[in-house]
Amino acid sequence: MVKTARPRGRPPKDADPAPMEDVLQAALHSFATHGFNGVSVRTLNRELGVSHNLLHQRYGSKEGIWRTAVDWGFGQLTEKLSAADDESAPPLDRLRTFIRTFIHVSAEHPELLRLMNIEGGEPSDRLDYISERFIEPQMARFQQIWDELAKRGETKDVPQEVMYFMITSGGGAMFASRALTERLFTSRPLEPEHYAAYADQFTDLIMGALKD
């Protein structure tokens, strides 16, 4: 059998398309940095080193890329929150686990808070999509725990909106605002080996304030 000679030079870009996880991570980072309107499919293709029509072939449109990237990013968060929640545990333990898990994932994926800071500024179909698909189901889970603790009188009566922004924005800001953190405190707090300790410290602070 005569072997066909392999063409010289680099293979065409479509011959070795970028792995889906790399594509979605790059897309999520771009949308979280520049906003939906500030991102072009052409730029994403160039950053990934793929052909100019690969993303359109895979996802159909910029909106399709955005939704798939959001599903991938926020899906990881909700999966980890669900996996960590032991519904048979005491409510205080469940609350502690919920907060700690959220903070740890926020440290690993700061682009989620960056994206919410952009999308949360104005009403839009994209904000509705994230809220209805990811945020509101987790708020319902949190509220169930919170109501049980209130009924038992085990925590202070703190408005839901205060708790929401204290945990989501307060807990993740150090990682979402990386440049500011490095300027003020060096990059040491941002190193992955410190994520677990930070999540514990933040959770202890919140839990202590709620019970005092």
Backbone hydrogen bonds, N-H to C=O, Kabsch-Sander energy under -0.5 kcal/mol:
donor,donor_aa,acceptor,acceptor_aa,energy
3,K,1,M,-0.6
15,A,12,P,-1.5
16,D,12,P,-0.5
16,D,13,K,-1.3
23,V,19,P,-2.1
24,L,20,M,-2.7
25,Q,21,E,-2.3
26,A,22,D,-2.2
27,A,23,V,-2.5
28,L,24,L,-2.8
29,H,25,Q,-2.3
30,S,26,A,-2.1
31,F,27,A,-2.7
32,A,28,L,-2.3
33,T,29,H,-1.2
34,H,30,S,-3.1
35,G,31,F,-1.5
39,V,36,F,-1.2
44,L,40,S,-2.0
45,N,41,V,-2.7
46,R,42,R,-2.1
47,E,43,T,-2.8
48,L,44,L,-2.2
49,G,45,N,-1.0
50,V,45,N,-2.2
54,L,51,S,-1.5
57,Q,53,N,-2.1
58,R,54,L,-2.2
59,Y,55,L,-3.1
60,G,56,H,-1.8
61,S,59,Y,-0.8
65,I,61,S,-2.1
66,W,62,K,-2.8
67,R,63,E,-2.6
68,T,64,G,-2.1
69,A,65,I,-2.6
70,V,66,W,-2.6
71,D,67,R,-2.7
72,W,68,T,-2.1
73,G,69,A,-2.7
74,F,70,V,-2.7
75,G,70,V,-0.6
75,G,71,D,-1.2
76,Q,72,W,-1.3
77,L,73,G,-1.1
78,T,74,F,-2.4
79,E,75,G,-2.3
80,K,76,Q,-2.0
81,L,77,L,-2.3
82,S,78,T,-2.4
83,A,79,E,-2.5
84,A,80,K,-1.8
85,D,81,L,-1.0
86,D,84,A,-0.6
87,E,85,D,-0.8
89,A,86,D,-2.1
94,R,90,P,-2.2
95,L,91,P,-2.6
96,R,92,L,-2.3
97,T,93,D,-2.4
98,F,94,R,-2.5
99,I,95,L,-2.5
100,R,96,R,-2.7
101,T,97,T,-2.6
102,F,98,F,-2.2
103,I,99,I,-2.5
104,H,100,R,-2.3
105,V,101,T,-2.4
106,S,102,F,-2.3
107,A,103,I,-1.9
108,E,104,H,-1.7
109,H,105,V,-2.1
112,L,109,H,-1.8
114,R,110,P,-1.9
115,L,111,E,-2.4
116,M,112,L,-2.0
117,N,113,L,-2.4
118,I,114,R,-1.4
119,E,115,L,-3.1
120,G,116,M,-2.5
121,G,118,I,-1.1
122,E,119,E,-0.7
128,D,124,S,-2.0
129,Y,125,D,-2.2
130,I,126,R,-2.3
131,S,127,L,-2.6
132,E,128,D,-2.8
133,R,129,Y,-2.1
134,F,130,I,-2.3
135,I,130,I,-1.8
136,E,131,S,-3.2
138,Q,134,F,-1.2
139,M,135,I,-2.4
140,A,136,E,-2.1
141,R,137,P,-1.6
142,F,138,Q,-2.6
143,Q,139,M,-3.1
144,Q,140,A,-1.8
145,I,141,R,-1.5
146,W,142,F,-2.7
147,D,143,Q,-2.9
148,E,144,Q,-1.6
149,L,145,I,-2.1
150,A,146,W,-2.2
151,K,147,D,-2.3
152,R,148,E,-1.6
153,G,149,L,-0.9
153,G,150,A,-0.5
154,E,149,L,-2.3
155,T,149,L,-0.5
156,K,210,L,-2.2
158,V,156,K,-1.2
163,M,159,P,-1.9
164,Y,160,Q,-2.7
165,F,161,E,-2.1
166,M,162,V,-2.1
167,I,163,M,-2.2
168,T,164,Y,-2.8
169,S,165,F,-0.9
170,G,165,F,-1.9
171,G,166,M,-0.5
171,G,167,I,-1.2
172,G,168,T,-1.0
173,A,169,S,-1.4
175,F,172,G,-0.9
176,A,172,G,-2.4
177,S,173,A,-2.6
178,R,175,F,-0.7
178,R,176,A,-0.5
181,T,177,S,-2.3
182,E,178,R,-2.7
183,R,179,A,-2.0
184,L,180,L,-2.4
185,F,181,T,-3.2
186,T,182,E,-1.4
190,L,187,S,-1.4
191,E,188,R,-1.7
194,H,191,E,-2.5
195,Y,192,P,-1.5
198,Y,194,H,-2.4
199,A,195,Y,-2.7
200,D,196,A,-2.2
201,Q,197,A,-2.6
202,F,198,Y,-2.9
203,T,199,A,-2.2
204,D,200,D,-2.7
205,L,201,Q,-2.0
206,I,202,F,-2.3
207,M,203,T,-2.9
208,G,204,D,-2.5
209,A,205,L,-2.0
210,L,206,I,-2.0
211,K,207,M,-1.4
212,D,208,G,-1.3
